[in-house]
């Protein structure tokens, strides 16, 4: 039975096959014409470059105090909950209920602060990463134009050391 999903999958597979065949044919023609190809491992650059490490260190520095404060608050809340659980069987209802509400409110506040912290950290990390990627793209474009590359790829199953320009890009990105 041909369901819409199966039809879509077949059409998608056919389209991918055709695209790969066309790219393969174009690459073969370019290889005959002496096309200059390079490959860049962007993941390695974002992990190992001095620029990316500096951005990570700055973020860690900016957010470490808040993270420590949140951990301390979580520890205090955990201790308060443990104390309440030990004391609750002997507490009168008039004292137990308000303390329980207070602990629930403290937990909500802590969760809200943790969520806000994580959202702000993610936002700042993404902004910083975007700046590094933009600088990286400029460096790659500069190298491509200066050294007359016809094609530079950033992801591949296999990259020969002969065409891997990651170290050159990283050196130029870091200003070495």
C-alpha positions in Angstrom: 0.0 0.0 0.0 1.4 3.4 -1.0 0.9 5.7 1.9 1.7 9.4 1.6 4.8 8.9 3.8 6.1 6.0 1.6 5.5 8.1 -1.5 7.3 11.0 0.0 10.2 8.8 1.1 10.6 7.3 -2.4 10.4 10.8 -4.0 12.9 12.1 -1.5 15.3 9.2 -2.1 15.0 9.7 -5.8 15.7 13.4 -5.5 18.7 12.8 -3.3 20.1 10.2 -5.7 19.7 12.6 -8.6 21.4 15.4 -6.7 24.3 13.2 -5.7 24.7 12.0 -9.3 24.7 15.6 -10.6 27.2 16.7 -7.9 29.4 13.7 -8.6 29.4 14.4 -12.3 30.1 18.1 -11.7 32.9 17.2 -9.3 34.4 14.7 -11.8 34.4 17.4 -14.5 35.9 20.0 -12.2 38.6 17.5 -11.2 39.5 17.0 -14.8 39.7 20.8 -15.2 42.0 21.0 -12.1 39.5 22.4 -9.5 41.1 23.3 -6.2 39.1 21.9 -3.3 39.6 22.4 0.4 38.0 21.1 3.5 37.5 22.7 6.9 36.6 20.9 10.2 34.5 23.7 11.7 33.6 21.6 14.8 37.4 21.2 15.6 37.9 24.9 15.1 35.0 25.8 17.4 36.4 23.3 20.0 40.2 24.0 19.8 40.8 27.5 18.5 42.1 30.1 20.9 39.2 32.4 19.8 36.5 29.9 20.7 38.3 29.1 24.0 38.5 32.8 24.9 34.8 33.2 24.2 34.0 30.1 26.4 36.3 31.4 29.2 34.6 34.9 29.1 31.1 33.3 29.3 32.3 31.1 32.2 33.7 34.1 34.0 30.5 36.1 33.4 28.2 33.4 34.6 30.2 31.5 37.3 29.1 33.7 40.2 25.4 33.3 39.4 25.9 29.6 38.9 27.6 29.3 42.3 24.8 31.3 43.9 22.2 29.0 42.4 24.0 25.9 43.6 24.2 27.4 47.1 20.5 28.2 47.0 19.7 24.7 45.9 21.8 23.2 48.7 20.1 25.5 51.2 16.7 24.4 49.9 17.7 20.7 50.0 18.8 21.1 53.6 15.6 22.9 54.6 13.5 20.2 53.0 15.5 17.5 54.8 15.1 19.4 58.1 11.4 19.8 57.5 11.0 16.1 56.7 12.7 15.2 59.9 10.7 17.6 62.0 7.3 17.4 60.3 6.0 14.3 62.2 6.3 16.2 65.5 5.1 19.6 64.2 1.6 20.8 64.9 -0.5 21.3 61.7 -0.5 25.1 62.3 3.3 25.1 61.9 3.7 22.4 59.3 1.4 23.8 56.6 3.0 27.3 56.5 6.5 25.8 56.4 5.5 23.4 53.6 4.1 26.3 51.6 7.2 28.3 52.2 9.4 25.4 50.9 7.2 25.0 47.8 7.5 28.7 47.1 11.3 28.6 47.6 11.5 25.7 45.2 9.4 27.5 42.6 11.6 30.6 42.9 14.7 28.5 42.6 13.4 26.8 39.5 12.5 30.1 37.9 15.9 31.5 38.7 17.6 28.4 37.2 15.4 28.6 34.1 16.2 32.3 33.7 19.9 31.6 34.2 19.9 28.8 31.6 18.0 30.9 29.1 20.3 33.9 29.5 23.4 31.6 29.3 22.1 29.9 26.1 21.3 33.3 24.5 24.7 34.7 25.3 26.4 31.5 24.2 24.5 31.5 20.9 25.4 35.2 20.3 29.0 34.6 21.0 29.1 31.5 18.8 27.5 33.5 16.0 30.2 36.1 16.2 32.9 33.4 16.1 31.2 31.7 13.1 30.9 35.0 11.3 34.6 35.7 11.8 35.4 32.1 10.8 33.4 32.5 7.6 35.3 35.7 6.7 38.6 33.9 7.3 37.6 31.0 5.1 36.4 33.4 2.4 39.7 35.3 2.5 41.7 32.1 2.2 39.5 30.8 -0.6 39.9 34.0 -2.6 43.6 34.5 -1.9 44.5 30.9 -2.7 42.0 30.5 -5.6 39.9 27.7 -4.2 37.0 26.6 -6.3 35.3 24.7 -3.5 35.6 24.5 0.3 33.5 22.1 2.2 32.9 22.0 5.9 31.5 18.5 6.4 32.6 15.3 4.7 32.8 11.6 5.5 36.5 11.6 4.7 39.0 14.4 4.2 42.4 13.8 2.8 45.1 15.7 4.7 46.1 17.1 1.3 42.9 19.2 1.1 42.4 19.8 4.8 42.9 23.5 5.5 41.6 23.5 9.1 44.9 24.3 10.7 45.5 27.3 8.3 42.0 28.6 9.0 42.5 28.2 12.7 45.8 30.0 12.6 44.4 32.9 10.7 41.3 33.0 12.9 43.4 33.2 16.0 45.7 35.8 14.4 48.8 33.7 14.5 
